[in-house]
Amino acid sequence: AQSVAQPEDQVNVAEGNPLTVKCTYSVSGNPYLFWYVQYPNRGLQFLLKYITGDNLVKGSYGFEAEFNKSQTSFHLKKPSALVSDSALYFCAVRDRRAAGNKLTFGGGTRVLVKP
Amino acid sequence: DADVTQTPRNRITKTGKRIMLECSQTKGHDRMYWYRQDPGLGLRLIYYSFDVKDINKGEISDGYSVSRQAQAKFSLSLESAIPNQTALYFCATSDRTGNTGELFFGEGSRLTVL
């Protein structure tokens, strides 16, 4: 079984400050890890993924995430947040050994960036 | 035009009614999925299909059925809608090649069951 936890329902940050959205996961094997963003009244958009290799993954819109195997975490970060980054963020995991592309999503973290 | 299109975008219905949500895609992907989104629960997989002849249940398939009419079309049906099926429903697709799991989502269908 695979699961994802996003411990914060909401993160508030001032524009220009660093943004971190936390994610921890549980899989029986090695994971593929993803971050998606959902803007109001829109579907989810892919931000970045960890497959293998460098633990620091860079994605769209200046976001990056760091895979930490020992802590089973994949936190999303942005050095300087923008008001336009306000959205709902989802972490997702897939066990590499699992058939197909079935992702398990976390409950989501709402990010509010204040001017 | 969107690569993954869902219709209707919004629907209000009554308990016991049959509802169909439709999804079509122009990405040429083999794999299609239906998820529902509830506040605080993230997205949960209802059904998925890896090709026209392949249909699989997800984690919350009870009360739902699907039909894969063609590679590009995947519809979700609620045979007798109930209020706890009120949710935002998303269709998604993925490519068979690469097999790393990136999904491409439609913009969602908001269903309210009264």
Interface residues (C-beta under 8 A of the other chain):
Chain A: V4 Q6 D9 Y32 F34 Y36 N41 R42 G43 L44 Q45 F46 K49 I51 F90 A92 R94 G100 N101 K102 L103 F105 G106 G107 G108
Chain B: V4 R31 Y33 Y35 G40 L41 G42 L43 R44 L45 Y48 F50 N56 G58 F90 A92 S94 N99 T100 G101 E102 L103 F104 F105 G106 E107 G108
